[in-house]
């Protein structure tokens, strides 16, 4: 009888855990959707997110070598000003 009760309790706890996980996944998806809608409507938010990713990438770079051919500034402008046209 004790084994049966333990199995019932385990099944109930698993069901509760699954319910909580589904609720959290739904909340996470809803949050992503809201963020995407905000970014779609606001170019500045899009640029901020883009710069956040550039910062993450830059953190992983150990060294940068720059040649003086004059095009580096133009390339950076293309990266960060592209969406304003």
Helices and strands as residue ranges (DSSP letters): H 2-41, H 43-59, H 72-81, G 82-84
